[in-house]
Amino acid sequence: MDLSQVMTPEMKTAFNIYIKNLKDGWYGITNLSKGIGIGFQWDVNIFKYLLMWSVYRGFYGFPFYGKTYNLALELYSAIPDDLDEVIRLNRALCLKPGEELRTIFHTIVYQSSSRIQGFNQQHQPILLDE
């Protein structure tokens, strides 16, 4: 299965995938035919995982009933997707009373007619062929 390609609604499938072992905190989605993309950068030390959930008209129960066609990428600080289990596995982020956790997200809109392999320090796309 090539996850870099969006499936058609006729696939009638739904699935979740955890993306682990991220070396850098970024992703980019590029429309190659239109030459435009959107990307995100974050602190991979805080958000170590991505959850990719895809519903290609295949989730027949509540709330989708086989009628939705969507894909989402969500940042996760710990997996699995069950807080009780994350706590039991000692993976949860914990803050002491009065303690803060701050981070910065970058949203990047870029022009490119080719795939990218990340973003540089100035938040410009690094093309795959560079």
C-alpha positions in Angstrom: 0.0 0.0 0.0 1.5 3.4 -1.0 0.4 5.8 1.7 1.8 8.7 -0.3 -1.2 8.4 -2.7 -4.7 9.3 -1.7 -7.1 6.4 -2.4 -10.4 6.8 -4.2 -13.8 6.7 -2.4 -14.5 3.5 -4.3 -12.0 1.7 -2.1 -14.6 1.6 0.7 -12.0 1.1 3.4 -11.0 2.8 6.7 -7.9 2.4 8.8 -5.6 4.1 11.3 -1.8 4.0 11.1 0.7 5.2 13.8 3.8 6.6 12.2 6.7 6.1 14.6 10.5 6.6 14.7 10.3 10.1 13.4 13.7 11.7 13.0 12.3 15.2 12.3 9.0 16.7 13.1 7.5 17.6 9.8 5.2 16.6 7.0 4.2 18.2 3.7 1.3 17.5 1.4 2.0 18.6 -2.2 -0.4 18.8 -5.0 2.1 18.0 -7.8 -0.2 19.0 -10.7 -1.0 22.4 -9.2 2.5 23.0 -7.8 1.4 24.0 -4.3 1.7 22.4 -0.9 1.1 22.8 2.8 3.5 21.7 5.4 3.9 21.5 9.2 6.9 21.5 11.5 6.9 20.8 15.2 9.2 19.6 18.1 9.6 15.9 17.6 10.8 15.6 21.2 7.2 16.5 22.3 5.2 15.0 19.5 7.0 11.8 18.7 4.2 10.2 16.6 1.7 10.9 13.9 -1.6 9.2 13.6 -2.9 8.9 10.1 -6.6 8.1 10.0 -8.2 7.5 6.7 -11.9 7.0 5.9 -12.5 6.2 2.2 -16.2 5.7 2.6 -15.5 2.5 4.4 -16.5 3.1 8.1 -20.1 2.0 8.1 -21.0 2.7 11.8 -21.5 5.8 13.8 -20.7 8.6 12.9 -19.7 8.1 9.3 -22.1 5.5 8.0 -20.0 4.9 4.9 -20.6 8.4 3.6 -17.3 10.2 4.4 -14.1 10.5 2.4 -11.4 12.0 4.5 -7.8 11.7 5.7 -6.2 13.3 8.7 -2.8 13.5 10.3 -2.7 14.1 14.0 0.3 14.7 16.2 0.6 12.4 19.2 2.9 12.7 22.2 2.3 9.0 23.2 0.7 5.9 21.9 -1.5 3.9 21.9 -4.7 5.9 21.5 -5.9 5.1 25.0 -5.0 7.4 27.9 -5.3 4.7 30.6 -3.0 2.4 28.6 -0.5 5.3 28.0 -0.4 6.0 31.8 0.0 2.3 32.6 2.9 2.1 30.2 4.4 5.3 31.7 4.4 7.1 28.4 2.2 10.1 29.3 3.6 13.6 29.4 3.3 14.8 33.0 3.4 18.3 34.3 3.7 19.2 37.9 1.4 21.8 39.4 2.2 25.2 38.0 4.6 23.7 35.4 4.2 24.7 31.7 5.0 23.0 28.5 5.4 25.4 25.5 6.1 24.5 21.9 6.0 26.1 18.5 4.2 24.8 15.4 5.0 26.2 11.9 2.5 26.1 9.1 4.1 26.5 5.7 2.5 27.1 2.4 4.9 26.5 -0.5 5.2 26.2 -4.2 6.7 23.0 -5.7 6.0 20.7 -8.6 8.0 17.9 -7.0 7.9 15.9 -3.8 9.8 17.3 -0.8 12.1 15.7 1.8 11.6 18.3 4.6 12.1 21.9 5.4 15.2 23.9 6.1 15.8 26.3 9.0 14.1 29.1 7.1 11.0 26.9 6.7 11.5 26.5 2.9 10.9 23.1 1.3 13.8 20.9 0.5 13.1 19.2 -2.8 13.5 15.4 -3.0 16.0 15.7 -5.9 18.4 18.2 -4.0 
